[in-house]
Amino acid sequence: MLHLIWFSSHNKYDECKITELTSLLHIFGYKDEGEGLLNDTNKHKGEVFVKVNLPEDIDWKSVISRSVLIKGIIQIWSEGSTYDDVLNDLLKKLHLFCTNLEDKKWRFHFNSFGKMVSQYDKVKKMEHFKVILDKYPKVDLSSPEVELGLLEEYDQNNLGILKKIYFGKSMALRKNNKTLVYKRNDEGHMINDVRTKKTQLAWWIHYSLNKRPVLGPTTTDNELAFLMCNIAKIKAGQIVLDPFVGSGGLLITSSIFNAICVGNDIDIRLLKGYKIAYLNPHMQHKSTNKNIFENFLHYDLSLPEILVSDNSKPVWNAFHKPWVDAIVTDPPYGNRATVRICLKHAQAGGSTEDRTPANAVTLPAGHSSDGSESPDNHDNCDISDKDGAGLTPQCDSVDHKRVKSFMTTKTVTYSCTEAVKDLLNIASITLVDNGMLVFLLPVQLDNLEEEIAILKHDDFFLISYDLQTFTPCSGRFIVSMQRKCRKPSN
């Protein structure tokens, strides 16, 4: 059946819309691999209305309940350039109205893209179909059983010129999903009664960065975080790993979808909230704690397991059975955050065994890549404080020398390319077969072929790399990769 997908006109994440749609379809039971949808990504660039031929039994309400970029789905009954064309076509399909509207409460939903339409004109356009709809008098604007969709698309190059009219049955609309807090049980049903009075507010607004009690120097944009989790096909009960967890933004999003979260980071200051993190000045706070768990407690989410570790020397054992369902991460880059690895002091009469990239820049012990001083008295081995009352050192005297060595370890910055290679190696070891890896990769627009070449790995299928442009010469890819199935051992 032909469906019309109505997308948001989003300047930042327009290229992600087909990728997100395909991933959500897979989450909610669509069995086809979706190759046709992905191949049309460039074709639909900048388009708000996209037609796809999909089965009728898809759970569209569940799809739109998670989507960031989809505003509605219409089952197309007719389309044309003029209202007379659409009406004449619908007069040949009266059985559709009889099947869907007979003895049922219904209403109209009208929307136009590219032009503001007055309420008077909206009513006039809907009354154009009066000859058909007069037979079905059970109109209910508040609680309809069926909603008819009438959508207009105007030419963006010739403003005011009507390009296309779509008429059909509304399968799902974002405006009808009034739940402000996304919280569901294992069966996917809503288990909260928090509602928004303004239907134009999307549910993810509740989780915006400015509504969180603890803020970090760099946290993944709220919409982007939900997009990445959707592309990673995260479901309830799955294990999600973020190897560059930072202030925990991506794990918060994963926890909202009821995933079991694990994260690690090399910068203990971010995890403990030392000097870098700060309390939101626009909120009242019950506690002065600034550790990574505070935002999880604020939203009543399951707390993640957090480790301090260096991704260039992974702590995950390769001989264990793969255990991670998805990796979603945002490797640090730019001036405000850089990728770092540990560099141990050379022992007396020996040399360090640590890998030091040729372009590494050594930083003094106890200092970060942004020049700020780190604490030199945090002897930390285990920081998984489940009560969120503050991260408490759990190291005993036997480990004192090892911990002291860890805290006096120098750090060096190294290239994002090396960080991606380390990330792919970690993902190759930990991801289950068909597990998803989704991450952000900064790129130079005049060097895209070389940037894409970085993503080649024998253990992964490269699913998508959607571009977000920052400047005429720079941007970043939103990359999604899928772990290939391992060959059975003899």
C-alpha positions as CSV (number, residue, x, y, z in Angstrom):
1,M,0.0,0.0,0.0
2,L,1.3,3.5,-0.9
3,H,2.0,5.6,2.2
4,L,3.0,9.2,2.5
5,I,5.7,9.9,5.1
6,W,5.4,13.5,6.3
7,F,8.8,14.6,7.7
8,S,9.8,17.7,9.6
9,S,11.6,20.3,7.6
10,H,14.9,20.0,9.6
11,N,17.9,21.9,8.4
12,K,20.4,20.0,10.6
13,Y,19.3,16.4,10.3
14,D,17.5,16.2,7.0
15,E,19.8,13.5,5.7
16,C,19.0,11.2,8.6
17,K,15.3,10.9,7.9
18,I,15.3,7.8,5.6
19,T,17.9,6.1,7.9
20,E,15.7,6.8,11.0
21,L,12.6,5.7,9.2
22,T,14.2,2.4,8.1
23,S,15.6,1.7,11.6
24,L,12.2,2.3,13.3
25,L,10.5,0.1,10.8
26,H,12.9,-2.7,11.7
27,I,12.4,-2.1,15.4
28,F,8.6,-2.6,15.1
29,G,8.6,-5.7,13.0
30,Y,9.1,-4.7,9.4
31,K,11.1,-7.7,8.0
32,D,12.3,-6.4,4.7
33,E,15.9,-5.1,4.7
34,G,14.8,-1.7,3.4
35,E,17.3,-1.4,0.7
36,G,15.0,0.6,-1.5
37,L,14.5,3.2,1.2
38,L,18.2,3.7,1.9
39,N,19.0,3.9,-1.8
40,D,16.7,6.8,-2.1
41,T,18.4,8.9,0.5
42,N,19.9,11.4,-1.9
43,K,16.8,11.5,-4.1
44,H,14.7,12.7,-1.1
45,K,17.1,15.3,0.1
46,G,15.2,18.4,1.2
47,E,11.9,16.7,0.6
48,V,9.2,16.9,3.3
49,F,6.8,14.4,1.7
50,V,8.2,11.0,0.7
51,K,6.1,8.2,-0.8
52,V,6.9,4.6,0.2
53,N,5.2,1.3,-0.7
54,L,4.8,-0.6,2.6
55,P,2.4,-3.2,4.0
56,E,-0.7,-2.1,5.8
57,D,0.0,-4.0,9.0
58,I,2.9,-1.8,10.2
59,D,2.5,-0.4,13.7
60,W,2.8,3.3,12.6
61,K,1.7,4.7,16.0
62,S,4.7,3.0,17.7
63,V,7.0,4.2,14.9
64,I,5.9,7.8,15.3
65,S,6.0,7.6,19.1
66,R,9.8,7.3,18.9
67,S,10.6,9.3,15.8
68,V,12.2,12.7,15.9
69,L,11.9,13.6,12.2
70,I,8.5,12.1,11.2
71,K,5.4,14.2,11.8
72,G,2.8,11.9,10.3
73,I,2.0,9.0,8.0
74,I,-0.9,9.1,5.5
75,Q,-2.3,6.1,3.6
76,I,-2.7,7.7,0.2
77,W,-6.1,7.3,-1.4
78,S,-5.6,10.0,-4.0
79,E,-3.2,12.7,-5.1
80,G,-3.2,15.4,-7.8
81,S,-2.3,18.9,-8.8
82,T,-5.8,20.3,-8.3
83,Y,-8.7,19.7,-6.0
84,D,-11.0,18.7,-8.9
85,D,-8.5,16.0,-10.0
86,V,-8.4,14.6,-6.5
87,L,-12.2,14.6,-6.1
88,N,-12.8,12.9,-9.4
89,D,-10.3,10.2,-8.5
90,L,-11.9,9.7,-5.1
91,L,-15.4,9.3,-6.7
92,K,-14.0,6.1,-8.3
93,K,-12.9,4.8,-4.8
94,L,-16.0,5.2,-2.7
95,H,-15.5,1.8,-1.2
96,L,-12.5,3.2,0.8
97,F,-14.9,5.7,2.5
98,C,-17.5,3.0,3.1
99,T,-15.0,0.6,4.6
100,N,-13.3,3.2,6.9
101,L,-16.1,5.6,7.8
102,E,-19.3,3.6,8.0
103,D,-20.7,3.9,11.6
104,K,-17.5,5.4,12.8
105,K,-16.6,8.8,14.3
106,W,-14.1,10.7,12.1
107,R,-12.5,14.1,11.6
108,F,-10.3,15.9,9.1
109,H,-6.7,16.9,9.5
110,F,-5.4,19.6,7.2
111,N,-1.8,20.8,6.8
112,S,0.1,22.8,4.2
113,F,3.8,23.0,3.6
114,G,5.2,26.1,2.1
115,K,2.3,28.4,2.6
116,M,0.1,29.7,5.5
117,V,-3.5,28.9,5.0
118,S,-6.3,30.7,7.0
119,Q,-8.9,28.8,8.9
120,Y,-11.6,30.0,6.5
121,D,-9.7,28.6,3.5
122,K,-9.0,25.3,5.3
123,V,-12.7,24.8,5.8
124,K,-13.4,25.7,2.2
125,K,-10.9,23.2,1.0
126,M,-12.3,20.4,3.1
127,E,-15.8,21.2,2.0
128,H,-14.7,20.5,-1.5
129,F,-15.2,16.8,-0.7
130,K,-18.7,17.3,0.8
131,V,-20.4,15.4,-2.0
132,I,-18.7,12.2,-0.6
133,L,-18.5,12.9,3.1
134,D,-22.1,14.0,3.6
135,K,-23.0,10.3,3.8
136,Y,-21.0,9.9,7.0
137,P,-22.4,12.4,9.5
138,K,-20.6,11.1,12.7
139,V,-18.0,13.9,12.9
140,D,-16.1,14.0,16.2
141,L,-13.4,16.5,16.6
142,S,-12.3,15.4,20.1
143,S,-12.1,11.6,20.0
144,P,-12.4,10.3,16.4
145,E,-12.0,6.7,15.5
146,V,-10.7,7.6,12.0
147,E,-8.8,10.7,10.9
148,L,-8.7,11.7,7.2
149,G,-5.6,13.6,6.1
150,L,-5.6,16.5,3.5
151,L,-2.1,17.7,2.8
152,E,-0.9,20.5,0.5
153,E,2.7,20.9,-0.8
154,Y,3.6,24.3,-2.3
155,D,6.6,24.9,-4.7
156,Q,9.5,26.3,-2.7
157,N,11.0,27.9,-5.8
158,N,7.8,29.5,-7.0
159,L,6.2,30.6,-3.7
160,G,2.4,30.3,-3.6
161,I,2.2,27.8,-6.4
162,L,0.4,24.6,-5.3
163,K,2.5,21.7,-6.3
164,K,0.7,18.6,-5.0
165,I,-2.4,17.6,-3.0
166,Y,-2.6,14.4,-1.0
167,F,-5.8,12.8,0.4
168,G,-5.9,9.7,2.5
169,K,-6.3,8.1,5.9
170,S,-4.1,9.3,8.7
171,M,-2.2,6.2,10.1
172,A,-0.4,8.2,12.8
173,L,0.2,11.9,13.7
174,R,2.8,13.3,16.1
175,K,0.2,15.9,17.3
176,N,-1.9,13.1,18.7
177,N,1.0,11.7,20.8
178,K,0.5,14.1,23.7
179,T,2.6,12.2,26.2
180,L,5.5,14.4,27.3
181,V,7.5,11.7,29.1
182,Y,8.6,8.7,27.1
183,K,8.3,5.8,29.5
184,R,7.0,2.4,28.6
185,N,6.9,-1.1,30.0
186,D,8.3,-4.2,28.4
187,E,5.2,-4.5,26.1
188,G,5.7,-1.0,24.8
189,H,2.7,0.5,26.6
190,M,2.8,3.9,28.2
191,I,3.1,3.7,32.0
192,N,2.9,7.3,33.0
193,D,0.2,10.0,33.0
194,V,2.4,13.1,32.4
195,R,0.8,15.1,29.7
196,T,1.5,18.2,27.9
197,K,-1.2,20.9,27.5
198,K,0.5,22.2,24.3
199,T,0.1,19.6,21.6
200,Q,2.7,21.2,19.5
201,L,5.4,20.2,22.0
202,A,7.2,17.1,21.1
203,W,7.8,14.5,23.8
204,W,11.6,14.8,23.8
205,I,11.4,18.5,24.8
206,H,11.1,17.2,28.4
207,Y,14.6,15.9,28.1
208,S,16.2,19.0,26.6
209,L,19.7,19.9,27.9
210,N,18.4,23.1,29.6
211,K,16.0,21.0,31.7
212,R,18.7,18.8,33.2
213,P,20.1,19.6,36.6
214,V,23.8,18.9,35.8
215,L,25.4,20.3,32.6
216,G,28.7,19.4,31.1
217,P,31.1,21.3,28.7
218,T,30.0,19.3,25.7
219,T,26.9,17.1,25.6
220,T,25.3,15.6,22.5
221,D,22.3,17.6,21.2
222,N,19.1,16.2,22.6
223,E,17.4,15.6,19.2
224,L,20.6,14.1,17.8
225,A,20.9,11.7,20.8
226,F,17.4,10.4,20.2
227,L,18.1,10.1,16.5
228,M,21.3,8.1,17.1
229,C,19.5,5.7,19.5
230,N,16.7,5.2,16.9
231,I,19.2,4.5,14.2
232,A,20.9,2.0,16.6
233,K,17.6,0.2,16.9
234,I,17.7,0.2,20.7
235,K,15.0,-1.8,22.4
236,A,14.0,-2.4,26.0
237,G,16.4,-4.8,27.8
238,Q,19.3,-4.4,25.4
239,I,22.8,-3.6,26.6
240,V,24.2,-0.3,25.3
241,L,27.8,0.8,25.6
242,D,29.2,4.3,25.2
243,P,33.0,4.2,25.2
244,F,33.2,8.0,25.3
245,V,30.5,8.5,27.9
246,G,31.5,12.0,29.1
247,S,28.6,13.5,30.9
248,G,26.3,10.6,29.9
249,G,24.0,12.3,27.4
250,L,23.7,9.4,25.1
251,L,23.2,6.9,27.9
252,I,20.4,9.0,29.3
253,T,18.6,8.7,25.9
254,S,19.3,5.0,25.9
255,S,17.9,4.6,29.4
256,I,14.7,6.4,28.4
257,F,14.2,3.5,25.9
258,N,14.7,1.1,28.9
259,A,18.1,-0.1,27.8
260,I,20.8,-1.5,30.2
261,C,23.6,1.1,30.0
262,V,27.4,0.8,30.4
263,G,29.9,3.6,29.8
264,N,33.5,4.4,30.1
265,D,35.7,7.5,29.8
266,I,39.3,8.4,30.4
267,D,38.4,11.8,32.1
268,I,37.5,11.2,35.7
269,R,36.6,14.9,36.1
270,L,33.6,14.5,33.9
271,L,32.4,11.4,35.7
272,K,32.8,12.9,39.1
273,G,31.7,16.4,38.2
274,Y,35.0,17.9,39.3
275,K,35.4,21.5,38.1
276,I,34.1,20.8,34.6
277,A,30.4,20.0,35.3
278,Y,28.1,22.6,36.8
279,L,24.6,22.9,38.2
280,N,21.9,24.3,36.0
281,P,21.4,27.9,37.2
282,H,17.8,27.9,36.1
283,M,16.7,25.1,38.3
284,Q,16.3,24.5,42.0
285,H,18.5,21.7,43.2
286,K,17.9,19.2,46.0
287,S,21.6,18.3,46.0
288,T,24.9,19.9,45.0
289,N,26.2,16.7,43.5
290,K,27.4,17.1,40.0
291,N,28.4,13.5,39.1
292,I,27.2,11.7,36.0
293,F,24.3,10.0,37.8
294,E,22.4,13.1,38.8
295,N,20.6,13.5,35.5
296,F,19.6,9.8,35.6
297,L,18.1,10.3,39.1
298,H,16.3,13.5,38.0
299,Y,14.4,11.6,35.3
300,D,14.0,8.5,37.4
301,L,16.0,6.3,35.0
302,S,18.0,3.2,35.7
303,L,21.6,4.1,36.6
304,P,24.4,3.0,34.3
305,E,27.6,1.2,35.1
306,I,30.5,3.5,34.6
307,L,34.2,2.8,34.3
308,V,37.4,4.9,34.0
309,S,39.4,3.4,31.2
310,D,41.4,4.1,28.1
311,N,39.9,3.0,24.8
312,S,43.4,2.6,23.2
313,K,43.9,-0.2,25.7
314,P,40.4,-1.8,26.0
315,V,39.4,-3.4,29.3
316,W,36.9,-5.7,27.5
317,N,38.2,-9.2,27.2
318,A,38.2,-10.6,23.7
319,F,37.8,-14.2,24.8
320,H,34.4,-13.5,26.4
321,K,31.1,-14.1,24.5
322,P,30.0,-10.8,22.7
323,W,27.5,-9.1,25.1
324,V,26.8,-5.6,23.7
325,D,23.6,-5.1,21.6
326,A,24.5,-1.6,20.5
327,I,27.3,1.0,20.8
328,V,26.2,4.6,20.6
329,T,28.9,7.2,21.1
330,D,30.1,10.7,20.3
331,P,34.0,10.7,20.3
332,P,35.3,14.1,21.5
333,Y,36.8,16.4,18.9
334,G,37.5,20.1,18.3
335,N,38.9,22.7,20.6
336,R,36.6,22.1,23.6
337,A,37.1,18.4,23.8
338,T,39.9,16.2,22.3
339,V,40.5,12.5,22.2
340,R,43.1,11.4,24.8
341,I,44.9,8.3,25.9
342,C,47.0,7.4,28.9
343,L,50.8,7.4,28.7
344,K,52.5,5.8,31.7
345,H,55.8,7.1,33.0
346,A,58.8,5.1,32.0
347,Q,60.0,2.9,34.7
348,A,63.6,3.0,36.0
349,G,65.8,1.2,33.5
350,G,62.9,0.6,31.1
351,S,60.6,2.3,28.7
352,T,56.9,2.6,28.4
353,E,55.0,-0.1,26.6
354,D,52.1,2.2,25.7
355,R,51.4,3.1,22.1
356,T,52.0,6.8,21.4
357,P,50.8,8.1,18.1
358,A,53.2,10.1,16.0
359,N,50.9,13.2,16.3
360,A,50.4,12.9,20.1
361,V,50.8,15.9,22.3
362,T,51.9,15.1,25.9
363,L,50.1,16.9,28.7
364,P,51.4,17.3,32.2
365,A,50.1,14.8,34.8
366,G,46.8,16.0,36.3
367,H,46.0,18.3,33.5
368,S,43.4,18.0,30.7
369,S,43.6,18.8,27.0
370,D,41.8,22.1,27.6
371,G,44.5,23.4,30.0
372,S,42.5,23.1,33.2
373,E,43.9,21.4,36.2
374,S,42.6,18.0,37.2
375,P,42.4,16.7,40.8
376,D,45.5,14.9,41.9
377,N,44.0,13.3,45.0
378,H,41.2,11.2,43.5
379,D,42.3,7.6,44.1
380,N,39.5,6.0,42.1
381,C,39.0,2.5,40.8
382,D,35.3,2.0,41.1
383,I,32.9,4.8,40.7
384,S,29.6,3.0,40.3
385,D,27.8,4.7,43.2
386,K,24.2,3.5,42.8
387,D,22.7,5.8,45.3
388,G,23.9,8.8,43.4
389,A,25.0,10.5,46.6
390,G,28.5,11.0,45.3
391,L,31.2,8.8,43.8
392,T,33.1,7.2,46.6
393,P,36.6,5.7,46.1
394,Q,36.4,1.9,46.7
395,C,40.2,1.1,46.5
396,D,41.9,-0.5,49.5
397,S,45.4,-0.1,50.7
398,V,46.7,-3.0,48.7
399,D,45.9,-1.2,45.5
400,H,47.2,2.1,46.7
401,K,50.4,2.1,44.6
402,R,48.5,1.1,41.4
403,V,45.9,3.8,42.0
404,K,48.5,6.4,42.6
405,S,50.2,5.4,39.4
406,F,46.9,5.7,37.6
407,M,46.2,9.2,38.9
408,T,49.7,10.5,38.0
409,T,49.6,9.0,34.5
410,K,50.2,11.5,31.8
411,T,47.6,11.9,29.0
412,V,48.3,12.6,25.3
413,T,45.9,13.8,22.6
414,Y,45.8,11.8,19.4
415,S,43.9,12.0,16.2
416,C,40.2,11.3,15.7
417,T,41.2,8.7,13.0
418,E,43.1,6.7,15.6
419,A,40.1,7.0,18.0
420,V,37.8,5.7,15.3
421,K,40.1,2.7,14.7
422,D,40.1,2.0,18.5
423,L,36.3,2.3,18.5
424,L,35.9,-0.2,15.6
425,N,38.2,-2.6,17.3
426,I,36.2,-2.4,20.6
427,A,32.9,-2.8,18.7
428,S,34.3,-5.8,16.8
429,I,35.0,-7.6,20.1
430,T,32.0,-6.6,22.1
431,L,29.0,-6.3,19.7
432,V,26.8,-9.3,19.1
433,D,26.1,-10.5,15.6
434,N,24.0,-7.8,13.8
435,G,24.7,-5.4,16.6
436,M,24.7,-1.7,15.7
437,L,27.5,0.8,16.0
438,V,26.4,4.5,15.7
439,F,28.8,7.4,16.2
440,L,29.7,10.9,15.0
441,L,32.7,11.5,12.7
442,P,34.0,15.0,12.0
443,V,34.9,15.5,8.3
444,Q,36.4,18.0,5.9
445,L,34.0,18.4,3.0
446,D,36.8,18.6,0.4
447,N,38.2,15.3,1.5
448,L,35.1,13.1,1.9
449,E,36.4,10.0,0.1
450,E,39.3,9.7,2.4
451,E,37.1,10.2,5.4
452,I,34.7,7.5,4.3
453,A,37.7,5.1,3.7
454,I,38.3,5.3,7.5
455,L,35.0,3.5,8.0
456,K,36.0,0.3,6.2
457,H,36.4,-2.7,8.5
458,D,36.2,-6.4,7.7
459,D,33.8,-7.1,10.5
460,F,31.2,-4.4,9.7
461,F,28.7,-3.5,7.1
462,L,28.6,0.3,6.5
463,I,24.9,1.0,6.7
464,S,24.8,4.8,6.4
465,Y,26.8,8.0,6.8
466,D,24.5,11.0,6.9
467,L,26.1,14.3,6.6
468,Q,25.5,17.3,8.8
469,T,27.2,20.5,7.5
470,F,28.6,23.1,9.8
471,T,30.5,25.4,7.5
472,P,31.3,25.4,3.8
473,C,34.3,23.3,4.5
474,S,33.5,21.2,7.5
475,G,30.8,18.9,8.9
476,R,30.3,15.5,10.5
477,F,28.9,12.1,9.5
478,I,26.3,10.4,11.6
479,V,27.6,6.9,10.9
480,S,25.8,3.6,11.4
481,M,27.5,0.2,11.0
482,Q,26.3,-3.3,11.6
483,R,28.4,-6.1,13.0
484,K,28.7,-9.0,10.5
485,C,27.7,-12.5,11.7
486,R,30.7,-14.4,13.0
487,K,31.7,-17.6,11.3
488,P,30.9,-20.6,13.4
489,S,33.9,-22.1,15.1
490,N,35.0,-25.6,14.2
